[in-house]
Amino acid sequence: MMLAPSTMTRHPKAQELLLLTHDNTTVLVAWTLAFEMYFYFVVTLVLAIAPKRLYPVLMGWSALTIAAITYSAFVPTNWDWYEGIPQSPLILEFIFGVAIAWFVRNKMLPFGVTTTFLGCAGLMIGSEIIRANALEALPPLWRVLCFGAPAALIVYGVVAIEIRKGWTFPAFWQSLGDSSYSLYLWHHLLLVFVMGVFSKLALTEYVPGPILVAVGAAIVFPTGYISYRYLERPMTVWLTSRLTPSLVTERGPAIALRETM
């Protein structure tokens, strides 16, 4: 566990803070946020220009993105703008999300159980491929195929089951899911600290690894939920009350919060 590998490119702190790079040596997991901010920018632009044509325009953007990814995979390019994010294969995972939203919106929800099963099986197979080859040794497209595509199948399948059959996860698992974003932001920093303490105390020399992992999880998961409950959710309610006051006034902050998340 390292805060920032020495092989990472160093950028000005302002560039990392504004998520203008996916080499973030301050918060390592923030590398994914650079991709998210690009997608949010695209969606915001579409909503500003053609709010009633959101899905058609996003599908056009998806087609252009796929064409750019395919072109750059076979033809040497020097597309350095935004560190190559717009034509990165990882953008395909956002396109999967757009497709899922379109299917759900149009009530195209067959084979939920089958899709979920295929997604879980694909995730296990993909994880083994990544383990056997090392993630860094494979082109980015392999990450999408091994992780992104199975995850998309699971998300679609579970949503289809929930809508068609009315089945939902118990409240505990829903709360854990609600806190997943906070957990994502905190887990690396916490694990680096916890593993550093374990190493300092020489626990790694005589305590079995699975026990240390369990102790780390017992610290990280509650912290993620506390962060969600007392930081993320209050901030979301506060922002929602100012961005969409009528929604909060008429339907209550809890409803507004759920609709924004």
C-alpha positions in Angstrom: 0.0 0.0 0.0 1.5 3.3 -1.1 0.1 6.8 -1.1 1.6 7.5 -4.5 3.9 5.2 -6.5 7.2 6.7 -7.5 6.5 5.8 -11.1 3.5 8.3 -11.2 3.9 11.5 -13.1 4.0 14.5 -10.8 1.7 17.4 -11.6 1.1 20.9 -10.0 -1.3 20.6 -7.0 -3.7 23.0 -8.6 -4.0 20.6 -11.6 -4.7 17.7 -9.2 -7.2 19.7 -7.2 -9.2 20.7 -10.3 -9.1 17.0 -11.5 -7.3 18.0 -14.7 -5.1 14.9 -14.5 -5.7 11.3 -13.7 -2.2 11.0 -12.1 -3.3 12.3 -8.7 -0.5 11.9 -6.2 -2.5 13.6 -3.4 -5.5 11.2 -3.4 -4.6 8.2 -5.5 -8.1 7.0 -6.2 -9.0 10.5 -7.6 -7.6 9.3 -10.9 -11.1 8.0 -11.8 -12.7 11.4 -10.9 -10.9 13.0 -13.9 -12.9 10.6 -16.1 -16.1 11.4 -14.2 -15.6 15.1 -14.5 -15.2 14.8 -18.3 -18.5 12.8 -18.5 -20.3 15.3 -16.2 -19.0 18.1 -18.5 -20.4 16.4 -21.6 -23.8 15.8 -19.9 -24.0 19.4 -18.6 -23.2 20.7 -22.0 -25.9 18.6 -23.6 -28.5 19.7 -21.0 -27.6 23.3 -21.6 -27.8 23.1 -25.4 -30.5 20.4 -26.0 -32.2 19.4 -22.8 -35.1 17.6 -24.6 -32.7 15.6 -26.8 -30.5 14.3 -24.0 -30.4 10.6 -25.0 -30.1 11.1 -28.8 -27.2 13.5 -28.4 -25.5 11.3 -25.8 -25.9 8.4 -28.2 -24.3 10.5 -30.9 -21.4 11.4 -28.5 -21.1 7.7 -27.7 -20.8 6.8 -31.4 -18.1 9.4 -31.9 -16.2 8.2 -28.8 -16.3 4.6 -29.9 -15.0 5.7 -33.3 -12.2 7.7 -31.7 -11.2 4.8 -29.4 -11.2 2.4 -32.4 -9.1 4.8 -34.5 -6.5 5.5 -31.8 -6.2 1.8 -31.1 -5.0 1.1 -34.7 -3.5 4.4 -35.8 -0.7 6.1 -33.9 -2.0 9.5 -32.6 -0.8 12.4 -30.6 -4.1 13.3 -28.9 -2.7 14.6 -25.7 -5.6 16.9 -24.9 -6.8 16.2 -21.3 -4.2 13.4 -21.2 -6.1 11.3 -23.7 -9.2 10.9 -21.5 -11.9 11.6 -24.2 -10.7 8.7 -26.4 -9.7 6.4 -23.5 -11.4 2.9 -23.6 -12.5 3.6 -20.0 -15.1 6.1 -21.4 -16.9 3.0 -22.6 -17.9 2.3 -19.0 -19.8 5.6 -19.0 -21.4 4.7 -22.3 -22.6 1.4 -20.7 -24.3 3.6 -18.0 -26.0 5.7 -20.7 -27.3 2.5 -22.4 -28.6 1.1 -19.1 -30.4 4.4 -18.3 -32.0 4.3 -21.8 -33.1 0.7 -21.4 -34.6 1.4 -18.0 -36.3 4.6 -19.3 -37.9 2.6 -22.1 -38.8 -0.3 -19.8 -36.7 -2.8 -21.8 -36.0 -5.0 -18.8 -36.0 -8.7 -19.9 -33.8 -11.4 -18.5 -32.8 -9.7 -15.3 -31.8 -12.8 -13.5 -29.9 -14.2 -16.5 -28.1 -10.9 -17.0 -27.1 -10.7 -13.4 -25.7 -14.3 -13.4 -23.7 -13.6 -16.6 -22.4 -10.4 -15.1 -21.2 -12.2 -11.9 -19.7 -15.0 -13.9 -17.9 -12.5 -16.2 -16.6 -10.6 -13.2 -15.1 -13.7 -11.7 -13.5 -14.7 -15.0 -12.3 -11.2 -15.6 -10.8 -11.0 -12.1 -8.8 -14.1 -12.8 -7.6 -12.8 -16.1 -6.4 -9.6 -14.4 -4.8 -11.5 -11.5 -2.9 -13.8 -13.9 -1.6 -11.0 -16.1 -1.3 -8.0 -13.7 -3.6 -5.0 -14.4 -0.7 -2.7 -15.4 0.5 -5.1 -18.0 -2.7 -5.2 -20.0 -4.1 -2.5 -22.3 -6.9 -0.3 -20.8 -9.5 -2.1 -23.0 -8.9 -5.3 -21.0 -9.9 -3.5 -17.8 -13.2 -2.5 -19.5 -13.8 -6.0 -20.7 -12.9 -7.7 -17.4 -14.5 -5.3 -15.0 -16.7 -2.7 -16.8 -18.7 -4.9 -19.0 -19.6 -7.5 -16.2 -20.4 -4.6 -13.8 -22.8 -3.1 -16.4 -24.5 -6.5 -16.8 -24.9 -6.7 -13.0 -26.3 -3.2 -12.6 -28.8 -3.7 -15.5 -29.8 -7.1 -14.2 -30.4 -6.0 -10.6 -32.3 -2.9 -11.7 -34.5 -5.1 -14.0 -35.2 -7.5 -11.2 -36.1 -4.7 -8.8 -38.5 -3.0 -11.2 -40.1 -6.1 -12.6 -40.3 -8.3 -9.5 -40.3 -5.7 -6.8 -37.3 -7.3 -5.1 -34.9 -5.0 -3.2 -31.9 -5.5 -1.0 -32.3 -5.3 2.8 -31.9 -1.8 4.4 -28.4 -2.7 5.7 -27.1 -3.4 2.2 -28.9 -0.3 0.8 -27.1 1.8 3.4 -23.8 0.3 2.5 -24.5 1.1 -1.1 -25.5 4.7 -0.3 -22.1 5.1 1.5 -20.1 3.5 -1.4 -18.9 6.8 -2.8 -17.5 8.0 0.6 -16.0 4.6 1.1 -14.4 4.8 -2.3 -12.8 8.2 -1.4 -11.6 7.1 2.0 -10.6 3.5 1.7 -7.1 3.9 0.1 -5.9 6.6 2.6 -7.2 4.6 5.5 -5.7 1.3 4.4 -2.3 3.0 3.8 -2.5 4.3 7.4 -3.7 1.0 8.9 -1.2 -1.1 7.0 1.6 1.3 8.0 0.6 0.8 11.7 0.6 -3.0 11.2 4.0 -2.8 9.6 5.4 -0.6 12.4 4.2 -2.9 15.1 5.6 -5.9 13.1 2.1 -7.5 13.0 2.6 -8.5 9.4 5.3 -10.9 10.5 3.2 -13.2 12.7 -0.5 -12.3 12.2 -2.2 -14.1 9.3 -2.9 -11.8 6.3 -6.7 -12.5 6.2 -7.0 -11.3 9.8 -5.2 -8.1 9.0 -7.5 -7.6 6.0 -10.5 -8.2 8.2 -9.3 -5.6 10.7 -8.7 -3.1 7.9 -12.2 -3.7 6.6 -13.7 -3.3 10.1 -12.1 0.2 10.2 -12.7 1.3 6.6 -16.4 0.3 6.2 -17.7 2.1 9.3 -15.6 5.1 8.5 -17.1 5.2 5.0 -20.6 5.1 6.4 -19.9 7.8 9.0 -18.5 10.0 6.2 -21.6 9.5 4.2 -24.0 10.0 7.1 -22.4 13.1 8.5 -20.5 14.7 5.6 -21.7 13.6 2.2 -25.5 13.4 2.8 -25.8 16.7 4.7 -23.8 18.4 2.0 -26.1 16.9 -0.7 -29.2 18.0 1.1 -27.8 21.5 1.6 -26.9 21.8 -2.1 -30.2 20.3 -3.2 -32.1 22.8 -1.1 -30.4 25.7 -2.9 -30.3 24.3 -6.4 -33.8 22.9 -6.4 -35.7 24.6 -3.5 -39.1 23.9 -4.9 -38.4 20.1 -4.9 -37.2 20.3 -1.3 -40.1 22.5 -0.2 -42.8 20.5 -1.8 -41.6 16.9 -1.4 -39.1 17.1 1.5 -35.3 16.9 1.7 -35.3 13.1 2.0 -37.2 12.7 -1.3 -34.9 15.3 -3.0 -31.8 13.5 -1.7 -32.9 10.2 -3.0 -33.7 11.7 -6.4 -30.3 13.3 -6.6 -28.5 10.2 -5.7 
